[in-house]
Amino acid sequence: MKNRDLALLLLRIGVGLIFVIAGWGKLTGIEGVQQFFGNMGIPLASIMAWVVALVEFVGGLMVLVGYKVQIPGYLLSFIMLVAMFIILGGEDSGFNSIRLELMLLLTSLAIAFLNTGAYSVEAMLEKSPSSDTNTLDMS
């Protein structure tokens, strides 16, 4: 069981860091991302740039610390799936052009399916005393 929890931690660190850094880069250069999305023919490019940037950054943080990872796991997987289809529609559409997106799609899904593991904020919150500690135990 400890190896599983350690493996989940390592997986979350890798995936989380990649998305946090990618999302931060998009947030700090949002105008360029909006223009890039527009040039790629993505509908509502200005809005979608913000959506992708926020999902990558906030979702990456959630994955990294291990909190409610199913939500960002599915959202990040969807973003990677769309990115793969966009890339495959371009000129250089070989497997090498989608390797990173495919890996991030699969690892994000794995995190969503497996949950956080013991080394996570979510696990720490579950172990913390609840607000019921002030009540008397009459058993």
Buried (B, 14 or more C-beta within 10 A) or exposed (E): EEEEBEEBBEBBBBBBBBBBEBBBBBBEBBEEBBBBBBEBEBEEBBEBBBEBBBBBBBBBBBBBBBBBBBBBBBBBBBBBBBBBEBBBEEEEEEEEBBEBBBBBBEBBBBBBEBBBBBBBBBBBEEEEEEEEEEEEEEE
